[in-house]
Each structure stands twice: as structure tokens, then as C-alpha cells.
Amino acid sequence: MSLSIQMRRHAAAAALTGLALRLGFVRFFPATAGDSPAYLELARNLLHSHVYALLRDGRMLPTDARPPGYPLFIAAVELLAGRSGSALFLAQALLDLAACFLIAALAARLAPQPARERVWIAALWLSALCPFVANYAAVPLTEVLAAFFTALALWLLVCAWQREELPGAPPGPARKYWLVAGAAAGLATLVRAESGLILAAAGAAIAIVCARRRQWLRILRTGVWLAAGLLLPLLPWGVRNSITLGRLQFLSTRYAEMSGEFVPRGFYAWTNTWLVRFRDVYLLPWKIEQEPVSIADLPPSAFDSPSERERVARLFDEYNDALTITPEMDAQFAALARERTARHPLRTWLRVPLERAATIWLTPRVELLPVSGHVFPLAKEWEFDRSDLLVSLSLFLINALFLLLAAAGCWTLFACRRSGGALAPPPGAMFLLAYIVLRTVFLTRLETPEPRYVLVCFPAVIALAAQFWRRWPSPLSPPSPR
């Protein structure tokens, strides 16, 4: 799509505004997080010792606990600019700004030709001004790089589908798009292991559409090309793991554990029956193996009876003596999880996941900012700290606005298709919707409901939100002369 003068002006203004926002976060709110030291250590060991390993007890231990994509990115930045946090943050700010243009291109692809310009402009401004992914430009974490490759993969998937749908289009060029889209998803998987859900969502949408048309061969052909593309960037990592660690592993380990390290799966199964608030993550899972824990920190929903509370209290007393969950203790937590699930299966499999989905989506997203993020109850927070409440409430409303615009964009897509006699959104939009839903379901079953994990869905959210501008004239662009 060629850029008009109007689009170029908006592109320049949005780029400068978006860069200023990201540099503002870098200047005033640089941060580190729990996973940051591991990524930095892996990158520097790779750069200086030429081994992908972590230092444990004075020895370099090769690992597959973390996928190599983000450490390779850090190593590349430090190779070019030296060991500088500012250089890494600036590189992430520029990369996130480039992702804004990918999101704009993705949104424009979903819109009909007459509306593409204003949808492109709307998506560019929404992504440039979105503070949530921009905030993560100022911290050594994977979110910016993962969101970039997610936007790239989704754009390539929509391009491939639309190219194949052109009347009389030869299949060869579309196959190349499928292959490259799979490779982009593979690169995203090297950054965050669950990014393969992009292709799972797209594959489900393609299968539904093609099954309705009885295009069974097309489903198989597209799946083969996507799988081949996904395997291309993952193959060197799998071969490395096979040679170094003795196992053909294409993804990182499930719990980011080192080889031979014990994982308390029973304990996590127990927390999955009640833990829904992000603040409870600080009070329990992130303290394990680090600090003592107190049963007084747990909410009443963690227990079904006084006797169950006593059982958990005894287990915590035993843990606090050595700050270690033994296999025997873990087996008791697993028994508790089975009993709670048997008593209330809908709680474990429906209510807790729904409440976790609300936790990760309906939030101010202030994990990296020096504010509490507490909004409710409003009267109490207003009396306690008004400036903190105003910042938290503003970010909460901005997050809600993006979600409401995405819902309005989806409604617009359905309304446009309904007027044409169909009830389903176009397949390109189905890719995005399926990805958001599938990733949300996946995240609700993790051991910790962290809001940052849905930030890689924001390219899809913003692309859908921009569709709100496809049917009505927008103040972002002049009305048609007609």
C-alpha cells in the first residue's frame, strides 16, 4: 500500500510522538525484573565465553531453561554498542516503534480498500501512544521483542491468506508467505516458547474456513508450509540441545528449571485451585525457595475448611524450616489439589481461569512504575494517596479504552459481514481473535497470572480496535470529496 501525503504526515508525527513516549520511559522509569538477571547473564556468557550457560556453584552449566532469542538480541546490542543498559533500552524503543508500523499495516490489511488509509492512521496512532508495551522498552525483558515478532507473524499470515484468496492467483507466492509467516512465528517462539500459539490459532481459523468450503487439500498444504517455516529457526536450537544436553528439545523447559532441578508441580496444582490475584503471586509462589511464607497472607478462598487450613499450615511450617519444598511435601500439595478439584471441579476449571483472565486483562499495568496500581475501593484509595490513585485510575481507564475499542472493532467487522449475508468475520480477523482467545486460555493455566504475559496480544488488540474507523469518517483523516 503506497503512502499518501496525509499518511506520511501522520507517520512522521506518530513516530516522533511514539519515540518521545518510549524515551520518556527509558529516561525516567528504567527498571529490572525477576527474569532480567538471567537473560543478561545468558547474553554475556554467550558473548564473552561463547557458551549458552548460567553460572552455578562456580561452574558454567549449559541450559535450555530460557529460549535463546532474547539473550541473542541483548548480545547483538552489546556487541555493537558495548555493555550499556541505555543502548539496550534505546534498541528496544526503536524496535517497538517499528512494531507500530507493522500493526498499522496489519490493521489496514483487514479493512476494505476505501477505508484502509484511515484505519492505517488510526492503528499507527493507537500503537504509538499505547503506554503498556512502550513501558517495557525500559526493562530487560522479552515483551518488546516478542510483540514485534508477533505483529510480523500476524501480518504475514493475513497477507498469505489474502494473496491466496485473490481470483486466479497462483499458489506459489502464497506458499512463500505461509513459509515466511511460519518462520516469523518460529522466531517469536525463540523469544517466548508459547508463541507457537500464533500458528495454532491461525491453523484453527484456516481449518474452519476451508472445511466449510470442503478444501481439505488446502488445509493440509497450508499446515505443511507453516510447520516447515516454524521448524526453520527452531532447528539449530533443537540440534544444540541434542548435542549439548542429550535431548532434542525445540522449546524451553516448562518451568524454566535447570537440568535435574526439582519442580514442585503438586504445589502449583494446588495454587491453581485458588490463586487469582497478582498480589498473591508476590506473597507465595515468588517466595518459594527464597523466603519464609505465612499462612496469614493467603486469602480465605485457599481453604475449604478449618481442617484443610491446618494441613496447609503444617506444610508451611515444614517448608519454613528449610526453605525447600521436598518431593514428599509436594505430593501432599498434589493431594490437596485433587481433593479441592473433586469437591468443586467448576471452580478449578472454570471460575479460577475466568478470574485469572480478568486479572491479566483488566489492570492498570503498572508493574514497572512507582505506583501501587490500586483503584478499588475508590473512596478509600482517594483518602490514602490521591496522586497514586489518579495515575493508577488513568492507566486502568486507558487499558479499558483499548479493550473497548477492540470490541467495537470486532462488532464493526461482524456488522459489515452481516450486511453482506455472512455472520463470520473475515478470516484475517479470525486469526487475531483466535490468537487472543487461545493465548488467554493458555495463560490462565500457568502457575502465576502475570498481566505482562498478554502484552504480546496487543498487536492483535490494536489492529482490531482500528477497525472501528473503517465505517465512519474519522477526525484523523479528511472526509472523502464524494
C-alpha positions in Angstrom: 0.0 0.0 0.0 1.6 3.3 -1.1 1.6 6.1 1.4 -0.3 9.3 0.6 0.9 12.7 1.7 -1.7 12.6 4.5 -0.3 9.2 5.7 3.3 10.4 5.5 2.5 13.4 7.7 0.7 11.2 10.3 3.6 8.7 10.1 6.2 11.3 10.9 4.1 12.8 13.7 3.2 9.4 15.2 6.9 8.2 15.0 8.2 11.3 16.8 5.4 11.2 19.5 5.9 7.4 20.0 9.7 7.8 20.2 9.3 10.6 22.8 6.9 8.4 24.9 9.3 5.4 24.9 12.4 7.6 25.6 10.4 9.1 28.5 10.0 5.7 30.0 13.7 4.9 29.4 14.8 8.2 31.0 12.5 8.3 34.0 11.4 4.7 34.7 14.2 2.3 33.8 13.7 -1.0 35.6 14.8 -4.6 36.2 12.6 -7.6 36.9 13.0 -11.0 38.3 13.9 -12.6 35.0 16.3 -9.8 33.9 19.5 -11.1 35.5 19.1 -14.5 33.9 18.7 -13.0 30.4 21.6 -10.6 30.9 23.9 -13.4 32.2 23.0 -15.7 29.3 23.7 -13.0 26.8 27.1 -12.1 28.3 28.2 -15.7 28.7 27.3 -16.2 25.1 29.1 -13.1 24.0 32.3 -13.5 26.1 32.6 -17.2 26.9 30.8 -18.4 23.7 28.6 -20.8 25.7 24.8 -20.6 26.4 25.0 -21.3 30.1 24.4 -20.0 33.6 27.0 -19.8 36.4 26.0 -22.2 39.2 28.4 -23.0 42.1 31.3 -21.6 40.2 30.6 -23.7 37.0 29.2 -22.9 33.7 26.1 -25.1 33.2 24.6 -25.3 29.7 20.9 -24.9 29.9 17.7 -24.8 27.9 15.7 -23.1 30.7 15.4 -19.9 28.7 14.8 -19.7 24.9 17.8 -18.1 23.2 16.0 -15.3 21.2 16.2 -12.5 23.7 19.7 -13.3 25.0 20.9 -13.2 21.4 19.2 -9.8 20.9 21.0 -8.5 24.0 24.3 -9.9 22.9 23.9 -8.3 19.4 23.2 -4.9 21.0 26.2 -5.2 23.4 28.4 -6.3 20.5 27.5 -3.2 18.6 27.2 -0.6 21.4 29.0 -2.1 24.3 27.7 -3.1 27.7 25.2 -0.4 28.2 21.7 -0.6 29.6 20.8 2.7 27.8 21.8 1.1 24.4 19.6 -1.9 25.1 16.7 0.3 26.1 17.1 2.5 23.0 17.2 -0.5 20.7 14.0 -1.8 22.3 12.4 1.6 21.9 13.2 1.7 18.2 12.1 -1.9 17.7 8.8 -1.2 19.5 8.3 1.9 17.2 8.9 -0.4 14.2 6.2 -2.7 15.5 3.8 0.2 15.5 4.1 0.4 11.7 3.7 -3.4 11.4 0.5 -3.1 13.4 -0.7 -0.3 11.2 0.0 -2.5 8.1 -1.8 -5.4 9.7 -4.9 -3.3 10.5 -5.0 -1.9 7.0 -4.9 -5.4 5.6 -8.1 -6.2 7.5 -10.0 -3.2 6.1 -11.6 -2.7 2.7 -9.8 -0.6 0.2 -11.7 2.7 0.7 -11.2 2.6 4.4 -7.5 1.4 4.5 -6.0 4.9 4.9 -7.9 5.9 7.9 -7.6 2.5 9.5 -3.9 2.6 8.9 -3.6 6.1 10.5 -5.8 5.1 13.5 -3.8 1.9 14.2 -0.5 3.8 13.9 -1.6 6.4 16.5 -3.1 3.8 18.8 0.0 1.7 18.8 2.4 4.7 19.1 0.5 6.1 22.1 -0.1 2.8 23.8 1.9 3.1 27.1 1.9 -0.6 28.0 4.3 -2.2 25.6 6.2 1.1 25.4 6.8 0.8 29.1 8.7 -2.5 28.6 11.2 -0.8 26.4 12.9 0.3 29.7 13.4 -3.2 31.2 15.5 -6.2 30.1 12.5 -8.5 29.4 11.2 -10.3 26.3 7.9 -8.3 25.8 9.1 -5.8 23.2 10.9 -8.4 21.0 8.0 -10.9 21.4 5.4 -8.3 20.4 7.4 -7.3 17.4 7.7 -10.8 16.0 4.0 -11.5 16.9 3.0 -8.4 14.8 5.2 -9.6 12.0 3.8 -13.1 12.0 0.2 -12.0 12.1 0.7 -9.5 9.3 2.4 -12.2 7.1 -0.4 -14.7 7.9 -3.1 -12.2 6.8 -1.0 -11.3 3.6 -0.7 -15.0 2.8 -4.4 -15.6 3.2 -5.4 -12.6 1.1 -2.9 -13.5 -1.6 -4.3 -17.0 -1.9 -7.9 -15.6 -2.0 -7.2 -13.4 -5.0 -9.2 -14.7 -8.0 -6.9 -16.6 -10.3 -3.8 -16.1 -8.0 -1.1 -18.8 -8.5 -0.4 -20.8 -5.3 3.4 -20.4 -5.4 3.7 -16.9 -4.0 1.2 -17.6 -1.2 3.2 -20.6 -0.2 6.2 -18.4 0.3 4.1 -16.2 2.5 3.0 -19.2 4.6 6.6 -20.3 4.9 7.9 -16.9 6.0 4.9 -16.4 8.4 5.8 -19.8 10.0 9.4 -18.6 10.3 8.3 -15.4 11.9 6.3 -17.4 14.4 9.4 -19.6 14.9 11.5 -16.5 15.8 8.8 -15.4 18.2 8.9 -18.9 19.8 12.7 -18.5 20.3 11.8 -15.4 22.3 8.8 -16.8 24.2 8.2 -20.6 24.0 4.4 -20.3 23.9 4.5 -18.1 20.7 3.7 -21.2 18.6 0.1 -20.5 19.6 0.1 -17.9 16.8 0.2 -20.7 14.3 -2.2 -22.9 16.3 -4.7 -20.1 16.2 -4.2 -19.4 12.5 -4.4 -23.1 11.7 -7.7 -23.4 13.6 -9.2 -20.4 11.7 -7.9 -21.7 8.4 -9.3 -25.2 9.1 -12.7 -23.8 9.9 -13.0 -21.7 6.8 -11.6 -24.3 4.5 -13.7 -27.1 6.0 -16.8 -25.1 5.2 -15.6 -25.0 1.6 -14.5 -28.6 1.6 -11.0 -27.6 0.7 -9.3 -30.4 2.6 -6.1 -30.4 0.5 -5.7 -26.7 1.2 -5.7 -27.3 4.9 -3.0 -29.9 4.6 -0.9 -27.8 2.2 -1.0 -24.7 4.4 -0.3 -26.7 7.5 2.8 -28.2 5.9 4.2 -24.8 4.8 3.5 -23.2 8.2 5.1 -26.2 10.1 8.2 -26.0 7.8 8.6 -22.3 8.4 8.2 -22.8 12.2 10.9 -25.5 12.2 13.5 -23.4 10.3 14.5 -21.1 13.2 13.9 -23.8 15.8 16.1 -26.5 14.2 19.5 -25.0 15.3 18.3 -24.7 18.8 17.0 -28.2 18.8 20.3 -29.6 17.4 22.2 -27.6 20.0 20.1 -29.1 22.8 20.6 -32.6 21.4 24.4 -32.2 21.2 24.9 -30.3 24.5 22.2 -31.6 26.7 21.5 -35.0 25.2 17.8 -34.4 24.3 16.2 -33.0 21.2 14.3 -30.0 22.7 12.9 -27.3 20.4 11.3 -25.3 23.2 12.5 -24.1 26.6 11.7 -26.1 29.7 8.1 -25.7 31.1 9.1 -24.1 34.5 12.5 -22.5 33.4 14.2 -25.1 35.5 17.8 -26.2 35.2 18.7 -29.8 34.3 17.9 -32.1 37.2 16.2 -29.4 39.2 13.1 -30.4 41.2 9.9 -28.7 40.2 7.0 -28.6 42.8 4.3 -29.4 40.3 1.9 -30.5 43.1 2.3 -27.1 44.8 1.5 -25.3 41.5 -1.5 -27.6 41.0 -2.7 -26.6 44.5 -2.3 -22.8 43.8 -4.2 -23.3 40.5 -7.3 -24.1 42.5 -7.5 -20.7 44.2 -4.8 -18.2 43.2 -6.3 -15.4 41.0 -4.8 -12.1 42.2 -1.5 -10.9 41.0 -0.5 -9.6 44.5 -0.8 -13.2 45.8 1.9 -14.1 43.4 4.3 -11.9 45.4 3.1 -13.4 48.7 3.5 -17.1 47.9 4.9 -18.5 44.5 7.7 -16.0 44.2 8.8 -16.6 47.8 9.2 -20.3 47.3 12.9 -21.4 47.8 13.7 -17.8 48.7 11.8 -16.6 51.8 9.6 -17.9 54.6 5.9 -17.8 53.9 3.0 -17.1 56.2 -0.4 -18.7 56.0 -1.9 -15.4 57.2 -1.0 -14.0 53.7 -3.4 -16.4 51.9 -7.0 -15.4 51.1 -9.9 -17.4 52.6 -10.5 -19.0 49.2 -7.3 -21.0 49.6 -9.1 -23.3 52.1 -12.4 -25.1 52.1 -12.4 -26.0 55.8 -10.5 -25.4 59.0 -9.0 -28.8 58.8 -7.7 -28.1 55.4 -6.2 -24.8 56.6 -4.4 -26.8 59.4 -3.0 -29.2 56.8 -1.6 -26.3 54.8 -0.2 -24.6 57.9 1.7 -27.7 58.8 3.2 -27.9 55.4 4.2 -24.3 55.5 5.8 -24.8 58.9 7.8 -27.7 57.5 8.8 -25.6 54.5 9.9 -22.6 56.6 12.4 -24.8 58.5 14.5 -25.4 55.4 13.0 -23.0 52.7 12.6 -26.1 50.4 9.6 -28.0 49.1 10.6 -31.7 49.2 9.0 -34.3 47.0 7.1 -35.6 50.0 5.6 -32.2 50.7 4.9 -31.7 47.0 2.9 -34.9 47.0 0.8 -33.6 49.8 0.1 -30.4 48.0 -0.9 -32.5 44.9 -3.3 -34.5 47.1 -4.9 -31.2 48.3 -5.3 -30.1 44.7 -7.0 -33.3 43.7 -9.4 -33.1 46.7 -10.3 -29.5 46.1 -10.9 -30.2 42.4 -13.0 -33.2 43.2 -15.2 -31.1 45.5 -15.5 -28.1 43.2 -14.5 -29.0 39.6 -16.1 -25.9 38.1 -14.0 -23.8 40.5 -10.7 -25.2 39.2 -11.6 -25.5 35.6 -13.9 -22.5 35.0 -14.2 -19.9 37.8 -10.5 -19.6 38.6 -9.5 -19.4 34.9 -12.1 -16.7 34.3 -11.0 -14.7 37.3 -7.4 -15.0 36.2 -8.4 -13.8 32.7 -9.9 -10.7 34.4 -6.7 -10.3 36.4 -4.4 -10.2 33.4 -6.7 -8.1 31.1 -8.4 -5.7 33.5 -5.5 -4.0 35.2 -3.6 -0.6 35.2 -0.4 -2.4 34.1 1.9 -0.5 36.5 4.2 -3.4 37.3 7.3 -1.3 36.3 6.1 2.0 37.6 6.4 3.5 41.1 2.7 3.4 41.8 0.6 0.9 43.6 -2.0 0.2 40.9 -4.7 0.1 43.5 -8.0 1.5 42.2 -10.8 0.0 44.2 -12.4 0.9 46.5 -12.2 4.4 45.1 -13.1 6.3 48.3 -10.5 4.5 50.4 -7.7 4.9 47.8 -8.7 8.6 47.3 -8.2 9.2 51.1 -5.0 7.2 51.2 -3.0 8.6 48.2 -4.7 10.8 45.7 -1.8 11.2 43.2 -1.2 7.4 43.2 -4.9 6.8 42.6 -5.1 9.3 39.7 -2.2 7.7 37.9 -3.5 4.2 38.5 -7.0 5.1 37.5 -5.9 6.8 34.4 -3.9 3.8 33.2 -6.8 1.5 34.2 -9.1 3.5 32.0 -6.6 3.6 29.1 -6.3 -0.1 29.2 -10.1 -0.4 29.3 -10.4 2.0 26.4 -8.1 -0.2 24.2 -10.2 -3.3 25.1 -13.5 -1.4 24.4 -12.2 -0.2 21.0 -11.1 -3.7 20.1 -14.6 -5.0 21.0 -16.1 -2.1 18.9 -13.8 -3.0 16.0 -14.9 -6.7 16.2 -18.6 -5.5 16.2 -17.8 -3.5 13.1 -16.3 -6.5 11.4 -19.3 -8.6 12.2 -21.7 -5.9 11.2 -20.0 -5.4 7.8 -20.1 -9.1 7.1 -23.7 -9.5 8.2 -24.7 -6.8 5.8 -23.2 -8.9 3.1 -25.1 -12.0 4.1 -22.5 -13.7 6.3 -22.2 -13.9 10.1 -18.5 -14.6 10.5 -15.7 -12.0 10.4 -13.1 -12.2 7.6 -10.5 -15.0 8.1 -7.8 -12.5 8.7 -9.6 -11.1 11.7 -10.3 -14.7 12.8 -6.6 -15.2 13.1 -6.3 -12.3 15.5 -9.4 -13.3 17.6 -8.4 -16.9 17.8 -4.9 -15.9 18.9 -6.2 -13.7 21.7 -8.6 -16.3 22.9 -6.2 -19.2 22.7 -3.4 -17.3 24.4 -5.7 -16.1 27.2 -6.8 -19.7 27.9 -3.2 -20.8 28.0 -2.2 -18.1 30.4 -4.9 -18.9 32.8 -3.4 -22.3 33.4 0.1 -21.0 34.2 1.3 -21.0 37.8 1.3 -17.2 38.0 -1.3 -14.9 36.4 1.1 -12.1 35.3 -0.6 -9.2 33.4 2.6 -8.7 31.3 2.0 -12.0 29.5 -0.9 -10.7 27.5 1.1 -7.7 26.2 2.1 -9.7 23.1 -1.6 -9.8 22.3 -1.7 -6.0 21.9 -0.7 -6.0 18.2 -3.9 -8.0 17.6 -5.9 -5.9 20.0 -4.9 -2.6 18.4 -5.4 -3.9 14.9 -8.9 -4.9 15.8 -9.5 -1.6 17.6 -8.5 0.4 14.5 -11.4 -1.4 12.6 -13.7 1.0 14.4 -12.7 3.7 12.0 -13.5 1.7 8.8 -17.1 2.6 8.5 -17.3 6.2 9.7 -15.3 9.3 8.8 -12.5 9.9 11.3 -11.0 13.1 12.6 -7.7 11.6 11.8 -8.3 11.9 8.0 -10.4 14.4 5.9 -13.7 13.2 4.6 -13.9 11.9 1.0 -14.6 14.6 -1.6 -17.6 12.5 -2.7 
